[in-house]
């Protein structure tokens, strides 16, 4: 559970810092792909990934259309059945934070409806759980 909380904190920090900008900037990124490829986002993802590498967690970010997809891959197989309820609780608890970040993304990226997807992947490559945050309500994928 402690590791799961840390994962969410890493995501919030990475997203919060990456989405910040000055008010004078008007949509400096033409796409989510451009945003994800920016030095700021890449540095935050790398920093978060390095921070949790010792815990056996790899974090990557990629654009899929108007979605910013964060994938958290564990290096040691975990029991998905016992991990899912804790992840779902954290998804629900952090929904407002991610919705705030999406609002910031709307101010930075020239796309109408950006969203954030969090994916948790087990060591064997199977997906443990994913959730898409759209800025108004969270829904499982």
C-alpha positions as CSV (number, residue, x, y, z in Angstrom):
1,X,0.0,0.0,0.0
2,X,2.9,2.4,0.8
3,X,4.3,1.8,-2.6
4,X,1.0,2.6,-4.3
5,X,0.7,5.8,-2.4
6,X,4.2,6.7,-3.5
7,X,3.3,6.0,-7.1
8,X,0.4,8.4,-7.0
9,X,2.6,11.1,-5.4
10,X,5.1,10.6,-8.2
11,X,2.4,11.0,-10.8
12,X,1.0,14.1,-9.2
13,X,4.4,15.7,-8.9
14,X,5.3,14.9,-12.5
15,X,2.0,16.1,-13.8
16,X,1.8,19.1,-11.7
17,X,5.2,20.3,-12.5
18,X,5.0,19.5,-16.2
19,X,1.7,21.2,-16.7
20,X,2.7,24.5,-15.1
21,X,3.3,27.5,-17.2
22,X,3.0,31.2,-17.3
23,X,-0.3,33.0,-18.0
24,X,1.4,34.8,-20.9
25,X,1.8,31.5,-22.7
26,X,-1.1,30.6,-24.9
27,X,-1.2,27.0,-25.8
28,X,2.5,26.5,-26.4
29,X,2.0,22.8,-27.4
30,X,0.1,21.9,-30.6
31,X,-0.6,18.3,-29.5
32,X,-0.3,15.9,-26.5
33,X,2.6,14.3,-28.3
34,X,4.5,17.5,-28.5
35,X,3.7,18.1,-24.8
36,X,4.9,14.7,-23.8
37,X,8.0,15.1,-25.8
38,X,8.8,18.4,-24.2
39,X,12.0,18.6,-22.1
40,X,9.9,19.6,-19.0
41,X,7.7,16.5,-19.1
42,X,10.5,14.2,-20.0
43,X,12.6,15.4,-17.1
44,X,9.8,15.0,-14.6
45,X,9.0,11.4,-15.9
46,X,12.7,10.5,-15.7
47,X,13.1,11.9,-12.2
48,X,10.0,10.0,-11.0
49,X,11.2,6.8,-12.7
50,X,14.6,7.1,-11.1
51,X,13.1,7.7,-7.7
52,X,11.1,4.5,-7.9
53,X,13.5,2.3,-9.8
54,X,15.0,0.9,-6.5
55,X,11.4,-0.1,-5.6
56,X,11.1,-2.1,-8.8
57,X,8.9,0.3,-10.7
58,X,9.4,1.8,-14.1
59,X,7.4,4.9,-15.2
60,X,6.9,5.9,-18.8
61,X,4.8,8.6,-20.5
62,X,3.5,8.6,-24.1
63,X,0.9,10.3,-26.1
64,X,-2.0,8.3,-27.6
65,X,-4.0,10.9,-29.6
66,X,-5.4,13.4,-27.0
67,X,-4.4,11.1,-24.1
68,X,-1.3,11.4,-21.9
69,X,-0.7,7.8,-20.9
70,X,1.5,7.0,-17.9
71,X,2.5,3.4,-17.6
72,X,3.7,2.1,-14.3
73,X,5.4,-1.3,-14.7
74,X,6.4,-3.4,-11.7
75,X,9.5,-5.6,-12.0
76,X,8.3,-8.3,-9.6
77,X,5.0,-10.0,-10.3
78,X,2.2,-8.8,-7.9
79,X,-1.1,-10.4,-7.1
80,X,-3.5,-8.3,-9.2
81,X,-6.5,-9.4,-7.2
82,X,-5.2,-7.9,-4.0
83,X,-3.6,-4.9,-5.6
84,X,-6.7,-3.7,-7.6
85,X,-8.8,-2.6,-4.7
86,X,-6.0,-0.5,-3.2
87,X,-5.4,1.1,-6.7
88,X,-9.1,1.8,-7.2
89,X,-9.2,3.6,-3.8
90,X,-6.2,5.7,-4.7
91,X,-7.7,6.5,-8.2
92,X,-10.8,7.7,-6.5
93,X,-8.9,9.7,-3.9
94,X,-6.7,11.4,-6.4
95,X,-9.4,12.0,-9.1
96,X,-9.7,15.7,-8.3
97,X,-5.9,16.2,-8.5
98,X,-5.8,14.7,-11.9
99,X,-8.8,16.6,-13.1
100,X,-7.0,19.8,-12.0
101,X,-4.0,18.8,-14.0
102,X,-6.2,18.2,-17.1
103,X,-7.5,21.7,-16.8
104,X,-3.9,22.9,-16.8
105,X,-3.2,20.7,-19.8
106,X,-6.2,22.4,-21.6
107,X,-4.4,25.7,-21.1
108,X,-1.1,24.4,-22.4
109,X,-2.1,22.1,-25.2
110,X,-4.1,23.0,-28.3
111,X,-6.5,20.1,-28.1
112,X,-10.1,20.2,-27.0
113,X,-10.4,17.3,-24.7
114,X,-7.0,16.0,-23.3
115,X,-7.1,13.2,-20.8
116,X,-4.7,11.3,-18.6
117,X,-4.6,7.5,-18.5
118,X,-2.8,5.7,-15.7
119,X,-1.9,2.1,-16.5
120,X,-0.4,-0.4,-14.0
121,X,1.3,-3.3,-15.6
122,X,2.6,-6.5,-13.9
123,X,6.0,-8.0,-14.5
124,X,4.6,-10.5,-17.0
125,X,3.2,-7.6,-19.1
126,X,-0.4,-8.1,-18.1
127,X,-2.4,-5.0,-17.2
128,X,-3.3,-4.8,-13.5
129,X,-5.6,-1.8,-13.8
130,X,-6.0,1.4,-15.8
131,X,-8.1,4.5,-15.4
132,X,-8.8,7.4,-17.6
133,X,-9.2,10.9,-16.2
134,X,-11.1,13.3,-18.4
135,X,-11.3,16.4,-16.3
136,X,-14.8,16.0,-15.1
137,X,-15.3,12.4,-14.0
138,X,-13.0,9.4,-13.8
139,X,-13.9,6.2,-15.6
140,X,-12.2,2.9,-15.8
141,X,-10.9,1.8,-19.1
